[in-house]
Amino acid sequence: MEEARNCICCNVQNCAYNDDCRCTAKKVDVGPQYCACTAGCSDETVCATFRPKA
């Protein structure tokens, strides 16, 4: 696994970029590109960089 290049904590254990709760992705994209709610979108936010572990 490559060394973490950012300070992003990840608690998604089945993500290929998760290395002991540190994100090792070179770039992190957060989605979705739209927001259906009017009071904020924290419930709809996902990591678009996620890749399942092999």
C-alpha positions as CSV (number, residue, x, y, z in Angstrom):
1,M,0.0,0.0,0.0
2,E,1.3,3.4,-0.8
3,E,2.0,6.1,1.9
4,A,-0.8,8.4,2.9
5,R,-0.5,11.8,1.2
6,N,-3.3,13.5,3.0
7,C,-4.8,13.8,6.4
8,I,-8.1,12.1,5.7
9,C,-9.3,9.6,8.2
10,C,-11.3,6.8,6.7
11,N,-13.4,4.3,8.6
12,V,-14.5,2.3,5.6
13,Q,-12.7,-1.0,6.2
14,N,-13.5,-2.5,2.8
15,C,-12.0,0.4,0.8
16,A,-8.8,-0.4,-1.1
17,Y,-7.4,3.0,0.0
18,N,-7.9,2.4,3.7
19,D,-4.6,1.7,5.5
20,D,-5.4,1.5,9.3
21,C,-8.0,4.3,9.1
22,R,-5.8,6.6,6.9
23,C,-6.8,7.3,3.3
24,T,-3.9,6.5,0.9
25,A,-5.6,7.8,-2.3
26,K,-3.6,10.4,-4.2
27,K,-6.8,12.3,-4.8
28,V,-10.2,12.2,-3.1
29,D,-13.4,13.0,-4.8
30,V,-16.5,13.6,-2.8
31,G,-20.0,13.3,-4.2
32,P,-22.7,13.3,-5.3
33,Q,-22.7,16.1,-7.9
34,Y,-26.3,17.0,-6.9
35,C,-28.1,17.7,-3.7
36,A,-31.7,16.8,-3.3
37,C,-32.2,18.2,0.1
38,T,-32.6,21.9,1.1
39,A,-31.2,21.9,4.6
40,G,-27.7,20.6,3.8
41,C,-26.4,17.4,2.2
42,S,-24.4,15.7,4.9
43,D,-26.7,12.6,4.7
44,E,-26.0,12.3,0.9
45,T,-22.2,12.8,0.9
46,V,-20.2,9.9,-0.3
47,C,-16.6,9.2,-1.2
48,A,-16.5,8.9,-5.0
49,T,-12.9,7.6,-4.8
50,F,-14.0,4.4,-3.0
51,R,-12.7,1.2,-4.5
52,P,-13.5,-2.2,-2.9
53,K,-10.6,-4.2,-1.5
54,A,-9.7,-7.2,-3.7
